[in-house]
Amino acid sequence: MMRVKQNSAPVGVRHAGWDVSRVGMLVDVSRCIGCNSCTVACRQENALQGSDGWLKVWRRERLGTQLIRYDYSQSCRHCADPQCLQACPTGAIAYGAGGVVRHHEEKCIGCQVCAMVCPYGGVKVMTNGKTGKCSLCAHRLAKGEEPACTAVCPTGARTFGEREALVREAGERLDALRRQGLRGRLEGNGDLEGKGGHKILFLML
């Protein structure tokens, strides 16, 4: 089994005022160590109770020419063409500022259709029967802060910043993985004005 080398975490980011239409997040599964700091921070920041959570970390394995084990932190990707928004019958899921896909609990009737149609498992079913999802910590962005999950990530597996810069960073990380004999791919690097684009990019193995 090949282990992916871990690199040091970047310095946490602060900004006087984010242009939300230009920001994004890079989730790099090759750097995730399964510590669950992100899930704890998300739950605390959003006052989620009991077993409720908008972000989950799963251990995965892939067998090709070698066995690769990695941790996958699963959350909403804030798609440019979200299936959850299109399927919601009450308007509980809608676009917020800068293309952030928001969930309005007061409009949710608990039909859970959004959770069923999301291809990434990003919409979670809560213990009250309604659904919930990542808000990209819009309240923190309004104060010039980064999302809670990226603020606590110790390895740089979750990184926040300008989306274009993150795409370039992902390219450099993919090159580094190839030098280690690993093949990765970047998901969500499409046009945010059309189909295939996500505000949250995933570097997958």
C-alpha positions as CSV (number, residue, x, y, z in Angstrom):
1,M,0.0,0.0,0.0
2,M,1.4,3.4,-0.9
3,R,0.9,6.2,1.6
4,V,0.5,9.8,0.4
5,K,3.1,12.2,1.8
6,Q,1.6,15.0,3.9
7,N,2.8,18.5,3.6
8,S,2.5,21.4,6.1
9,A,-0.7,23.4,6.3
10,P,-0.9,26.8,4.8
11,V,-1.4,29.9,7.0
12,G,-5.1,30.5,7.8
13,V,-6.5,33.3,5.6
14,R,-8.2,36.5,6.6
15,H,-9.5,39.2,4.2
16,A,-11.1,42.6,4.7
17,G,-14.0,41.6,2.6
18,W,-14.3,38.6,0.3
19,D,-15.7,38.9,-3.2
20,V,-17.9,35.8,-2.7
21,S,-18.4,35.3,-6.5
22,R,-14.7,34.7,-6.8
23,V,-13.9,32.5,-3.8
24,G,-13.8,28.8,-3.5
25,M,-12.4,25.9,-1.5
26,L,-10.1,23.1,-2.4
27,V,-10.6,19.7,-0.7
28,D,-7.5,17.5,-1.2
29,V,-8.2,13.9,-0.2
30,S,-4.5,13.1,-0.5
31,R,-3.8,15.4,2.5
32,C,-6.8,14.4,4.7
33,I,-5.7,12.4,7.8
34,G,-9.2,11.7,9.1
35,C,-8.8,13.8,12.2
36,N,-12.4,15.1,11.9
37,S,-11.3,18.6,13.0
38,C,-13.4,20.0,10.1
39,T,-16.6,18.1,11.2
40,V,-16.3,19.3,14.8
41,A,-15.7,22.9,13.7
42,C,-18.6,22.8,11.4
43,R,-20.9,21.4,14.0
44,Q,-19.8,24.0,16.6
45,E,-20.0,26.9,14.2
46,N,-23.5,26.0,13.1
47,A,-24.8,24.9,16.5
48,L,-25.7,21.4,15.2
49,Q,-26.9,19.0,17.8
50,G,-26.8,15.3,18.5
51,S,-25.7,13.3,15.4
52,D,-26.6,16.1,13.0
53,G,-23.7,17.2,10.7
54,W,-23.3,18.9,7.3
55,L,-19.8,17.4,6.8
56,K,-18.8,13.8,7.1
57,V,-15.4,12.1,6.8
58,W,-15.3,8.6,5.3
59,R,-12.4,6.1,4.9
60,R,-12.1,4.8,1.4
61,E,-10.0,2.3,-0.5
62,R,-9.1,2.0,-4.1
63,L,-7.4,-1.0,-5.6
64,G,-5.7,-0.7,-9.0
65,T,-2.0,-1.5,-9.5
66,Q,-1.7,-0.7,-5.8
67,L,-3.9,-0.3,-2.8
68,I,-4.6,3.3,-1.9
69,R,-6.4,4.2,1.3
70,Y,-7.5,7.8,1.9
71,D,-10.0,9.8,3.9
72,Y,-12.8,11.6,2.0
73,S,-14.5,14.6,3.6
74,Q,-17.9,14.8,2.1
75,S,-19.9,18.0,1.9
76,C,-21.9,20.2,-0.4
77,R,-19.9,21.3,-3.4
78,H,-22.0,24.5,-4.2
79,C,-22.6,23.5,-7.8
80,A,-23.2,26.0,-10.6
81,D,-26.2,23.9,-11.7
82,P,-27.3,22.2,-8.5
83,Q,-29.8,19.3,-8.8
84,C,-31.0,19.9,-5.3
85,L,-32.2,23.4,-6.1
86,Q,-33.9,22.2,-9.2
87,A,-35.7,19.4,-7.3
88,C,-36.8,21.3,-4.2
89,P,-40.6,21.9,-4.4
90,T,-40.7,24.8,-1.9
91,G,-37.7,27.0,-2.7
92,A,-35.9,25.9,0.5
93,I,-32.7,25.7,-1.6
94,A,-31.8,28.8,-3.5
95,Y,-28.8,30.8,-4.7
96,G,-27.3,33.2,-2.2
97,A,-24.7,35.9,-2.6
98,G,-21.9,35.1,-5.0
99,G,-23.4,31.8,-6.2
100,V,-23.4,30.1,-2.7
101,V,-26.2,27.5,-2.6
102,R,-28.2,28.1,0.5
103,H,-30.7,26.0,2.4
104,H,-33.5,27.7,4.2
105,E,-34.8,25.4,7.0
106,E,-37.9,27.4,7.5
107,K,-39.1,26.5,4.0
108,C,-38.1,22.9,4.2
109,I,-40.9,20.4,4.5
110,G,-38.8,17.3,5.0
111,C,-39.5,15.6,1.7
112,Q,-35.7,14.9,1.4
113,V,-35.8,14.9,-2.4
114,C,-32.8,17.2,-2.4
115,A,-30.8,14.6,-0.5
116,M,-31.8,11.9,-2.9
117,V,-30.9,13.7,-6.1
118,C,-27.5,15.1,-4.9
119,P,-24.8,13.0,-6.7
120,Y,-22.2,13.9,-4.1
121,G,-24.1,13.1,-0.8
122,G,-23.7,16.8,0.1
123,V,-27.2,17.3,1.4
124,K,-27.7,15.6,4.8
125,V,-30.9,14.3,6.5
126,M,-31.2,15.8,10.0
127,T,-32.7,14.1,13.0
128,N,-35.8,16.3,12.7
129,G,-36.5,14.8,9.3
130,K,-35.6,18.0,7.4
131,T,-32.4,18.4,5.4
132,G,-29.3,20.5,6.0
133,K,-26.1,21.4,4.1
134,C,-23.0,23.5,4.1
135,S,-23.5,27.2,3.8
136,L,-19.9,27.9,3.0
137,C,-20.0,29.8,6.3
138,A,-21.5,32.8,4.6
139,H,-21.8,34.6,7.9
140,R,-18.0,34.2,8.4
141,L,-17.3,35.4,4.9
142,A,-19.3,38.5,5.5
143,K,-16.9,39.3,8.3
144,G,-13.8,38.7,6.2
145,E,-13.1,35.3,7.8
146,E,-12.6,31.9,6.1
147,P,-15.0,29.0,6.7
148,A,-14.7,27.1,10.0
149,C,-13.6,23.9,8.4
150,T,-10.6,25.4,6.6
151,A,-9.6,27.5,9.6
152,V,-8.9,24.4,11.7
153,C,-7.6,21.9,9.1
154,P,-4.1,21.0,10.2
155,T,-2.8,19.6,6.9
156,G,-4.2,21.9,4.2
157,A,-6.6,19.2,3.1
158,R,-9.3,22.0,3.1
159,T,-8.0,25.3,1.7
160,F,-10.0,28.5,1.1
161,G,-9.3,31.4,-1.1
162,E,-9.7,32.8,-4.6
163,R,-11.0,30.0,-6.8
164,E,-8.6,30.7,-9.7
165,A,-5.6,30.5,-7.4
166,L,-6.9,27.2,-5.9
167,V,-7.2,25.7,-9.4
168,R,-3.5,26.5,-9.9
169,E,-2.7,25.1,-6.5
170,A,-4.5,21.9,-7.4
171,G,-2.5,21.6,-10.6
172,E,0.7,21.8,-8.6
173,R,-0.5,19.2,-6.1
174,L,-1.5,16.9,-8.9
175,D,2.0,17.2,-10.4
176,A,3.4,16.4,-7.0
177,L,1.2,13.3,-6.7
178,R,2.3,12.1,-10.2
179,R,5.9,12.3,-9.1
180,Q,5.0,10.0,-6.2
181,G,3.5,7.5,-8.7
182,L,-0.1,8.5,-7.9
183,R,-2.8,9.6,-10.3
184,G,-5.3,12.2,-9.1
185,R,-8.0,14.2,-10.7
186,L,-9.7,17.6,-10.0
187,E,-13.5,17.5,-9.8
188,G,-15.6,20.7,-10.2
189,N,-13.2,22.7,-12.3
190,G,-15.9,23.7,-14.8
191,D,-17.5,27.1,-15.6
192,L,-19.4,28.6,-12.7
193,E,-21.6,30.3,-15.3
194,G,-22.6,27.0,-16.8
195,K,-22.5,23.2,-16.1
196,G,-19.8,21.3,-14.3
197,G,-18.5,24.1,-12.1
198,H,-18.3,23.9,-8.3
199,K,-17.3,26.5,-5.8
200,I,-15.8,23.6,-3.8
201,L,-13.2,21.7,-5.8
202,F,-12.3,18.2,-4.9
203,L,-8.8,16.7,-5.7
204,M,-9.6,13.0,-5.8
205,L,-7.4,9.9,-6.0
